[in-house]
Structures are given as C-alpha cells and as structure tokens.
Amino acid sequence: MLSDTHQHVLQLDLLGTPQAWISVEQAAVHHASGTVVWVDGDGPLRTLRGGWNAVTGRQSAIEVFPIIAVGGHSRINLFDVAPAVTRRKLFQRDRHTCAYCSQRFADRDLQCEHIVPASRGGPWSWMNLVAACGACNGRKAARTPAEAGMPLVYLPYVPSRFEDFLLAGRSIRADVHDWLAVRLPKGSRLN
Ligand SMILES: [Zn+2]
C-alpha cells in the first residue's frame, strides 16, 4: 500500500472544496456508487478492471482521475474548521525560514516557536506559531518578540483549505498541485 499522495486522489465536494486525500480504491467505490459528479486532472491515475458483463461480454472498467468531485453533503462544514497545526505543515508554511534571523534550515534544525510563550498562555495555533531555529528560539526564551527585541521577519497566518491540502501532501502530482495552487489566496507564501 503506497502512502504518498502521488497515488492518492484529491476528493472535493460539489463546489470544489477539498475534503480529503483518499486512496484509488476509495475513489473507485465513489465511482461505482455513482456519486462522482466530475473529475479533473491530466488523465486517469489508474484504470481498475471490474467484472465481466454477461450480456455485452465486456469487462467493466473504472478510470480513476487524480481529482474527483463527490456529490452529497459533507459531514462537517469545512469552512468552520481551522486546519490543524502540525510541525511539518508549519515549517512548509514558513518556507523553512527562521522568523527571527531569516535563515533557511532543514526540518531537524527548526522548532515550532510560540510568539507569545506557552508559559504565558500563548496557544498552539497558526497565528501564534512560527518556525524558528534553535539558536533564536533559545535566545528569545519566554519573552515576547518586543520584550526580546527580536521582531518577526514575516507574519503568521492561517492557511486556507487549499493551502492546507498542499501543505499536507508529501508528493503531489503536478496536475493536482497546479489545481490547488491556482486557488491559493493572494499573499500565500506557497505561491
Ligand atoms: Zn534563527
């Protein structure tokens, strides 16, 4: 079972809002149950062969595209849900750049830095977290940027739904990446 998003299908709702990364098999189930309303992408990701039709003598086939829009109601209103913050997604949002010294670092040399320190009630949230290198994080310690005299070189923001799916994908097909990228809000650092 491949786990990278290269082999995964981006599932949208009718309005084109990303819902989930699903497997080719899960996408095939949507096709088979007739809930796929439209598809997108450069071409089929995979063609799955089904049973033989006794009348026509032909084998059924389902072409699974990398982007599918599925009808029906989503269980939750995704616009009400802020994307969860993870270390990986935070570093991607901030382009692996320390918010204080503006140098670029590898994942292992970056830390999730609370702008308002956690010890002073600063939350684990998109708006209170930035990527910072170990040296800057240590120097700032349990102070605010103003107290430490360390202004942020960029500002935090909450990623949109489209950005969140880009941030979560490890290896996204070029056509799916482009589909998401053209829908990013102005000012996104992922542009
Ligand atoms: Zn730094």
py3Dmol code that shows the C-alpha trace and the ligand (Angstrom):
import py3Dmol

protein = """\
ATOM      1  CA  MET A   1       0.000   0.000   0.000  1.00  0.00           C
ATOM      2  CA  LEU A   2       1.522   3.257  -1.113  1.00  0.00           C
ATOM      3  CA  SER A   3       1.085   6.044   1.344  1.00  0.00           C
ATOM      4  CA  ASP A   4       2.280   9.048  -0.618  1.00  0.00           C
ATOM      5  CA  THR A   5      -0.245  11.413  -2.081  1.00  0.00           C
ATOM      6  CA  HIS A   6       1.149  10.825  -5.551  1.00  0.00           C
ATOM      7  CA  GLN A   7      -1.042   7.773  -5.621  1.00  0.00           C
ATOM      8  CA  HIS A   8      -3.883   9.444  -3.800  1.00  0.00           C
ATOM      9  CA  VAL A   9      -6.968  11.109  -5.123  1.00  0.00           C
ATOM     10  CA  LEU A  10      -7.965  14.592  -4.055  1.00  0.00           C
ATOM     11  CA  GLN A  11     -11.642  14.375  -3.128  1.00  0.00           C
ATOM     12  CA  LEU A  12     -13.673  17.567  -3.471  1.00  0.00           C
ATOM     13  CA  ASP A  13     -17.261  18.421  -2.731  1.00  0.00           C
ATOM     14  CA  LEU A  14     -19.578  19.721  -5.452  1.00  0.00           C
ATOM     15  CA  LEU A  15     -18.301  23.259  -5.015  1.00  0.00           C
ATOM     16  CA  GLY A  16     -14.693  22.178  -5.384  1.00  0.00           C
ATOM     17  CA  THR A  17     -13.725  22.413  -1.726  1.00  0.00           C
ATOM     18  CA  PRO A  18     -11.093  19.835  -0.798  1.00  0.00           C
ATOM     19  CA  GLN A  19     -12.469  17.170   1.537  1.00  0.00           C
ATOM     20  CA  ALA A  20      -9.785  14.510   1.835  1.00  0.00           C
ATOM     21  CA  TRP A  21      -6.918  12.622   0.277  1.00  0.00           C
ATOM     22  CA  ILE A  22      -8.371   9.196  -0.487  1.00  0.00           C
ATOM     23  CA  SER A  23      -7.000   6.003  -1.981  1.00  0.00           C
ATOM     24  CA  VAL A  24      -7.616   4.905  -5.561  1.00  0.00           C
ATOM     25  CA  GLU A  25      -9.778   2.113  -4.166  1.00  0.00           C
ATOM     26  CA  GLN A  26     -11.916   4.529  -2.166  1.00  0.00           C
ATOM     27  CA  ALA A  27     -12.297   6.675  -5.285  1.00  0.00           C
ATOM     28  CA  ALA A  28     -13.378   3.605  -7.236  1.00  0.00           C
ATOM     29  CA  VAL A  29     -16.107   2.972  -4.662  1.00  0.00           C
ATOM     30  CA  HIS A  30     -17.418   6.504  -5.246  1.00  0.00           C
ATOM     31  CA  HIS A  31     -17.384   5.867  -8.996  1.00  0.00           C
ATOM     32  CA  ALA A  32     -19.119   2.527  -8.632  1.00  0.00           C
ATOM     33  CA  SER A  33     -21.816   4.027  -6.423  1.00  0.00           C
ATOM     34  CA  GLY A  34     -22.425   6.827  -8.900  1.00  0.00           C
ATOM     35  CA  THR A  35     -21.589   9.694  -6.565  1.00  0.00           C
ATOM     36  CA  VAL A  36     -18.735  11.165  -8.636  1.00  0.00           C
ATOM     37  CA  VAL A  37     -20.076  14.304 -10.296  1.00  0.00           C
ATOM     38  CA  TRP A  38     -16.991  15.491 -12.171  1.00  0.00           C
ATOM     39  CA  VAL A  39     -13.325  14.698 -12.462  1.00  0.00           C
ATOM     40  CA  ASP A  40     -10.208  16.715 -13.193  1.00  0.00           C
ATOM     41  CA  GLY A  41      -6.503  16.194 -13.770  1.00  0.00           C
ATOM     42  CA  ASP A  42      -4.369  15.438 -16.795  1.00  0.00           C
ATOM     43  CA  GLY A  43      -5.628  11.896 -17.164  1.00  0.00           C
ATOM     44  CA  PRO A  44      -6.610   8.772 -15.263  1.00  0.00           C
ATOM     45  CA  LEU A  45      -4.414   7.901 -12.313  1.00  0.00           C
ATOM     46  CA  ARG A  46      -5.304   4.271 -12.758  1.00  0.00           C
ATOM     47  CA  THR A  47      -7.834   2.100 -14.574  1.00  0.00           C
ATOM     48  CA  LEU A  48      -9.410  -0.570 -12.405  1.00  0.00           C
ATOM     49  CA  ARG A  49     -10.893  -3.620 -14.100  1.00  0.00           C
ATOM     50  CA  GLY A  50     -14.167  -4.942 -12.774  1.00  0.00           C
ATOM     51  CA  GLY A  51     -16.449  -7.857 -13.583  1.00  0.00           C
ATOM     52  CA  TRP A  52     -17.496  -9.155 -16.981  1.00  0.00           C
ATOM     53  CA  ASN A  53     -20.954  -8.198 -18.194  1.00  0.00           C
ATOM     54  CA  ALA A  54     -22.821 -11.374 -19.116  1.00  0.00           C
ATOM     55  CA  VAL A  55     -24.898  -9.593 -21.764  1.00  0.00           C
ATOM     56  CA  THR A  56     -22.301  -7.492 -23.558  1.00  0.00           C
ATOM     57  CA  GLY A  57     -19.362  -9.762 -22.875  1.00  0.00           C
ATOM     58  CA  ARG A  58     -17.343  -6.685 -21.945  1.00  0.00           C
ATOM     59  CA  GLN A  59     -15.317  -6.150 -18.848  1.00  0.00           C
ATOM     60  CA  SER A  60     -16.230  -3.116 -16.813  1.00  0.00           C
ATOM     61  CA  ALA A  61     -13.521  -0.573 -16.129  1.00  0.00           C
ATOM     62  CA  ILE A  62     -13.322   2.420 -13.838  1.00  0.00           C
ATOM     63  CA  GLU A  63     -10.944   5.201 -14.729  1.00  0.00           C
ATOM     64  CA  VAL A  64      -9.879   6.932 -11.544  1.00  0.00           C
ATOM     65  CA  PHE A  65      -8.786  10.545 -12.027  1.00  0.00           C
ATOM     66  CA  PRO A  66      -6.497  12.312  -9.545  1.00  0.00           C
ATOM     67  CA  ILE A  67      -9.208  14.859  -8.677  1.00  0.00           C
ATOM     68  CA  ILE A  68     -12.836  13.864  -8.158  1.00  0.00           C
ATOM     69  CA  ALA A  69     -15.856  15.853  -7.004  1.00  0.00           C
ATOM     70  CA  VAL A  70     -18.280  13.758  -4.985  1.00  0.00           C
ATOM     71  CA  GLY A  71     -21.942  14.679  -4.551  1.00  0.00           C
ATOM     72  CA  GLY A  72     -23.876  14.614  -1.326  1.00  0.00           C
ATOM     73  CA  HIS A  73     -23.489  16.533   1.872  1.00  0.00           C
ATOM     74  CA  SER A  74     -20.231  16.653   3.719  1.00  0.00           C
ATOM     75  CA  ARG A  75     -20.461  15.683   7.349  1.00  0.00           C
ATOM     76  CA  ILE A  76     -18.962  18.892   8.596  1.00  0.00           C
ATOM     77  CA  ASN A  77     -18.747  22.394   7.258  1.00  0.00           C
ATOM     78  CA  LEU A  78     -15.076  22.542   6.476  1.00  0.00           C
ATOM     79  CA  PHE A  79     -15.056  26.307   6.341  1.00  0.00           C
ATOM     80  CA  ASP A  80     -15.792  26.284  10.063  1.00  0.00           C
ATOM     81  CA  VAL A  81     -12.776  24.150  10.827  1.00  0.00           C
ATOM     82  CA  ALA A  82      -9.331  25.704  11.006  1.00  0.00           C
ATOM     83  CA  PRO A  83      -6.760  23.291   9.599  1.00  0.00           C
ATOM     84  CA  ALA A  84      -4.852  21.506  12.351  1.00  0.00           C
ATOM     85  CA  VAL A  85      -1.340  22.781  13.027  1.00  0.00           C
ATOM     86  CA  THR A  86       1.400  20.226  12.622  1.00  0.00           C
ATOM     87  CA  ARG A  87       5.135  20.729  12.798  1.00  0.00           C
ATOM     88  CA  ARG A  88       5.584  19.684   9.182  1.00  0.00           C
ATOM     89  CA  LYS A  89       2.862  21.938   7.824  1.00  0.00           C
ATOM     90  CA  LEU A  90       4.095  24.890   9.904  1.00  0.00           C
ATOM     91  CA  PHE A  91       7.632  24.571   8.508  1.00  0.00           C
ATOM     92  CA  GLN A  92       6.226  24.347   4.983  1.00  0.00           C
ATOM     93  CA  ARG A  93       4.023  27.416   5.522  1.00  0.00           C
ATOM     94  CA  ASP A  94       7.053  29.359   6.749  1.00  0.00           C
ATOM     95  CA  ARG A  95       9.261  28.013   3.946  1.00  0.00           C
ATOM     96  CA  HIS A  96      11.727  26.566   6.432  1.00  0.00           C
ATOM     97  CA  THR A  97      12.799  30.094   7.291  1.00  0.00           C
ATOM     98  CA  CYS A  98      13.506  31.210  10.851  1.00  0.00           C
ATOM     99  CA  ALA A  99      11.111  34.035  11.753  1.00  0.00           C
ATOM    100  CA  TYR A 100      13.868  35.924  13.602  1.00  0.00           C
ATOM    101  CA  CYS A 101      17.153  35.538  11.680  1.00  0.00           C
ATOM    102  CA  SER A 102      15.513  34.791   8.277  1.00  0.00           C
ATOM    103  CA  GLN A 103      17.966  31.972   7.528  1.00  0.00           C
ATOM    104  CA  ARG A 104      16.679  28.754   5.956  1.00  0.00           C
ATOM    105  CA  PHE A 105      17.059  25.481   7.870  1.00  0.00           C
ATOM    106  CA  ALA A 106      16.322  21.789   7.477  1.00  0.00           C
ATOM    107  CA  ASP A 107      13.370  20.305   9.410  1.00  0.00           C
ATOM    108  CA  ARG A 108      15.627  18.903  12.117  1.00  0.00           C
ATOM    109  CA  ASP A 109      17.132  22.317  12.877  1.00  0.00           C
ATOM    110  CA  LEU A 110      13.814  24.120  13.167  1.00  0.00           C
ATOM    111  CA  GLN A 111      11.481  24.439  16.115  1.00  0.00           C
ATOM    112  CA  CYS A 112       7.858  25.445  16.482  1.00  0.00           C
ATOM    113  CA  GLU A 113       8.195  28.788  18.225  1.00  0.00           C
ATOM    114  CA  HIS A 114       5.364  30.284  20.288  1.00  0.00           C
ATOM    115  CA  ILE A 115       5.286  34.038  19.569  1.00  0.00           C
ATOM    116  CA  VAL A 116       3.562  34.609  22.894  1.00  0.00           C
ATOM    117  CA  PRO A 117       5.241  31.967  25.060  1.00  0.00           C
ATOM    118  CA  ALA A 118       3.194  28.927  26.037  1.00  0.00           C
ATOM    119  CA  SER A 119       4.148  29.587  29.661  1.00  0.00           C
ATOM    120  CA  ARG A 120       2.262  32.877  29.366  1.00  0.00           C
ATOM    121  CA  GLY A 121      -0.841  31.452  27.773  1.00  0.00           C
ATOM    122  CA  GLY A 122       0.209  31.637  24.118  1.00  0.00           C
ATOM    123  CA  PRO A 123      -1.797  28.968  22.257  1.00  0.00           C
ATOM    124  CA  TRP A 124      -0.638  26.255  19.844  1.00  0.00           C
ATOM    125  CA  SER A 125      -2.281  27.935  16.860  1.00  0.00           C
ATOM    126  CA  TRP A 126      -1.448  29.085  13.333  1.00  0.00           C
ATOM    127  CA  MET A 127      -1.455  32.717  14.497  1.00  0.00           C
ATOM    128  CA  ASN A 128       0.829  32.178  17.491  1.00  0.00           C
ATOM    129  CA  LEU A 129       3.377  29.827  15.933  1.00  0.00           C
ATOM    130  CA  VAL A 130       6.271  30.418  13.583  1.00  0.00           C
ATOM    131  CA  ALA A 131       9.285  28.395  12.526  1.00  0.00           C
ATOM    132  CA  ALA A 132      12.475  29.377  14.352  1.00  0.00           C
ATOM    133  CA  CYS A 133      15.981  27.983  14.534  1.00  0.00           C
ATOM    134  CA  GLY A 134      17.237  26.577  17.832  1.00  0.00           C
ATOM    135  CA  ALA A 135      19.590  29.499  18.451  1.00  0.00           C
ATOM    136  CA  CYS A 136      16.906  32.166  18.004  1.00  0.00           C
ATOM    137  CA  ASN A 137      14.346  30.174  19.960  1.00  0.00           C
ATOM    138  CA  GLY A 138      16.804  29.800  22.825  1.00  0.00           C
ATOM    139  CA  ARG A 139      17.757  33.474  22.787  1.00  0.00           C
ATOM    140  CA  LYS A 140      14.140  34.664  22.759  1.00  0.00           C
ATOM    141  CA  ALA A 141      13.225  32.282  25.589  1.00  0.00           C
ATOM    142  CA  ALA A 142       9.995  33.027  27.494  1.00  0.00           C
ATOM    143  CA  ARG A 143       9.641  36.575  26.181  1.00  0.00           C
ATOM    144  CA  THR A 144       7.517  38.232  23.538  1.00  0.00           C
ATOM    145  CA  PRO A 145       9.297  39.476  20.385  1.00  0.00           C
ATOM    146  CA  ALA A 146       9.003  43.058  21.701  1.00  0.00           C
ATOM    147  CA  GLU A 147      10.483  42.183  25.098  1.00  0.00           C
ATOM    148  CA  ALA A 148      13.306  40.262  23.446  1.00  0.00           C
ATOM    149  CA  GLY A 149      13.945  42.983  20.860  1.00  0.00           C
ATOM    150  CA  MET A 150      13.532  40.317  18.178  1.00  0.00           C
ATOM    151  CA  PRO A 151      10.953  41.442  15.624  1.00  0.00           C
ATOM    152  CA  LEU A 152       9.383  38.835  13.345  1.00  0.00           C
ATOM    153  CA  VAL A 153      10.722  38.939   9.780  1.00  0.00           C
ATOM    154  CA  TYR A 154       7.369  37.611   8.492  1.00  0.00           C
ATOM    155  CA  LEU A 155       3.895  37.295   9.939  1.00  0.00           C
ATOM    156  CA  PRO A 156       1.969  34.139  10.749  1.00  0.00           C
ATOM    157  CA  TYR A 157      -1.336  33.367   9.015  1.00  0.00           C
ATOM    158  CA  VAL A 158      -3.981  30.661   8.958  1.00  0.00           C
ATOM    159  CA  PRO A 159      -3.667  28.591   5.763  1.00  0.00           C
ATOM    160  CA  SER A 160      -6.748  28.316   3.597  1.00  0.00           C
ATOM    161  CA  ARG A 161      -8.337  24.953   2.919  1.00  0.00           C
ATOM    162  CA  PHE A 162      -6.481  24.741  -0.392  1.00  0.00           C
ATOM    163  CA  GLU A 163      -3.147  25.578   1.177  1.00  0.00           C
ATOM    164  CA  ASP A 164      -3.748  23.055   3.914  1.00  0.00           C
ATOM    165  CA  PHE A 165      -4.106  20.272   1.353  1.00  0.00           C
ATOM    166  CA  LEU A 166      -0.924  21.409  -0.373  1.00  0.00           C
ATOM    167  CA  LEU A 167       0.916  21.521   2.946  1.00  0.00           C
ATOM    168  CA  ALA A 168      -0.311  18.058   3.934  1.00  0.00           C
ATOM    169  CA  GLY A 169       0.706  16.359   0.703  1.00  0.00           C
ATOM    170  CA  ARG A 170       4.118  14.792   0.598  1.00  0.00           C
ATOM    171  CA  SER A 171       4.455  14.243  -3.107  1.00  0.00           C
ATOM    172  CA  ILE A 172       1.624  15.707  -5.095  1.00  0.00           C
ATOM    173  CA  ARG A 173       1.156  15.074  -8.810  1.00  0.00           C
ATOM    174  CA  ALA A 174       1.891  18.159 -10.897  1.00  0.00           C
ATOM    175  CA  ASP A 175      -1.684  18.448 -12.187  1.00  0.00           C
ATOM    176  CA  VAL A 176      -3.186  18.232  -8.694  1.00  0.00           C
ATOM    177  CA  HIS A 177      -0.599  20.654  -7.337  1.00  0.00           C
ATOM    178  CA  ASP A 178      -1.476  23.161 -10.059  1.00  0.00           C
ATOM    179  CA  TRP A 179      -5.190  22.741  -9.423  1.00  0.00           C
ATOM    180  CA  LEU A 180      -4.702  23.616  -5.748  1.00  0.00           C
ATOM    181  CA  ALA A 181      -2.087  26.305  -6.371  1.00  0.00           C
ATOM    182  CA  VAL A 182      -4.273  28.452  -8.624  1.00  0.00           C
ATOM    183  CA  ARG A 183      -6.825  28.571  -5.811  1.00  0.00           C
ATOM    184  CA  LEU A 184      -4.466  29.924  -3.175  1.00  0.00           C
ATOM    185  CA  PRO A 185      -5.353  33.298  -1.707  1.00  0.00           C
ATOM    186  CA  LYS A 186      -3.246  36.320  -2.582  1.00  0.00           C
ATOM    187  CA  GLY A 187      -0.394  36.689  -0.135  1.00  0.00           C
ATOM    188  CA  SER A 188       0.040  32.968   0.436  1.00  0.00           C
ATOM    189  CA  ARG A 189       3.691  32.090   0.896  1.00  0.00           C
ATOM    190  CA  LEU A 190       3.083  28.901  -1.087  1.00  0.00           C
ATOM    191  CA  ASN A 191       2.608  30.852  -4.319  1.00  0.00           C
TER     192      ASN A 191
END
"""
ligand_1 = """\
1
ZN
Zn 17.056 31.961 13.668
"""
view = py3Dmol.view(width=600, height=400)
view.addModel(protein, "pdb")
view.setStyle({"model": 0}, {"cartoon": {"style": "trace"}})
view.addModel(ligand_1, "xyz")
view.setStyle({"model": 1}, {"stick": {}})
view.zoomTo()
view.show()
